[in-house]
Structure formats: C-alpha cells, structure tokens
Amino acid sequence: MSYFAQPLNGFGRIFVDDVTRFGKIAWALSALPCAPIVLDWIQLNDQSSCGFGLSIKELVIPARVTPRFGAEFSFENASDAVSIIASNLSRIEGVSFDISAPATATELGERFAFTPNLGLFHGQLDHAGSHVYSEHRLMNILDRFREIGTSGCYIEMMDLLSTSWDKQLASDHDAFDLAQSRVRRAS
C-alpha cells in the first residue's frame, strides 16, 4: 500500500472567547460524514499563570482579560470534510479558526483561515504545504499592478499569501502552544 492510499487526516485549531459557543461549534462539526470530533478546550489566557514579563505596576492592578479558549482537532476524509468544517464554523459569531487538509496523489490540499475581522481565506496547498496559485490569479494581480501601483499590488500579494490571517491568528496559535505546555507540565 502506498503512502497516498492511506486515509489522510485534516488538522485544525479553533479559537473562541465565549464558552456559550462550544455547543454551536460541536453542532457544526457533527454535520461531518466522518467519525465524531471531540474537542478538548484549553483556556489560552489562564489568569493563574499571569505575572511573567509584567511590570510591578501591571501586577498591582491586573487588567481585565476576556477568557479565550482554543481546541485542536483532526478529522478523517480531509478532502471532503475541510470545506464543510470551514463553512459551518465561519457562520458562528466570535470564532476564529485555521484548518487544513493535506494534498493527496490526485488532489491539491486546502487551507481555510477565518477571523471575524478579515473573513474567510481559502488557499490550495501542495504536498509540502506551500500555497499554490493559478496563472490566472497571478496575471490578475499583475494587471491590477498597472492600475493601482506598487502599494496596491503589495497588499494583494500579501492577501494572496494569507499574511493578514497569519498575523491575526499568530497570537492565538502562540497562546495555544503555551497553554498546551502548561497542561502537559501540570499532568
């Protein structure tokens, strides 16, 4: 059996700032044709760990921080499920996510990133996880370059590369990684 004949799993992370949305997220994921997805939520900005890197003034008067939660998951039949997940999750207020399905022997992979401020990003991925763009899309940006100049072309290229989504989701990804390491140390 070749590597590509094995079922490939998709991967994702969901971030939310309101626990009341957990049920809606579970409902959105239950519509998938694959096995049920169980989410293990982690609080990203746990107040018990505050104090590192803060000044004395900040420690004396703690700022109110809205609790933020994250969950990591994988799913089967990734090429069929990833667009369903993205569509369902993007309809839930206050949710951000980053999900992807790997490329197969016959299809490109896909990545969806969503933040309430930016909306939905969709890109195709090759086997290395790099974004793949059609010639038509690149030609369109070059045509726009003539119309709107270099700064406009730069912005369009950055959107094409998902830079704005990556920047907005970076703090959530970093906080999730930190929270995961806290959980591992505590257990």
Summary of the structure (lengths in Angstrom):
residues: 187
radius of gyration: 19.2
end to end distance: 38.2
largest distance: 61.6
contacts: 504
relative contact order: 0.17
helix: 46%
strand: 21%
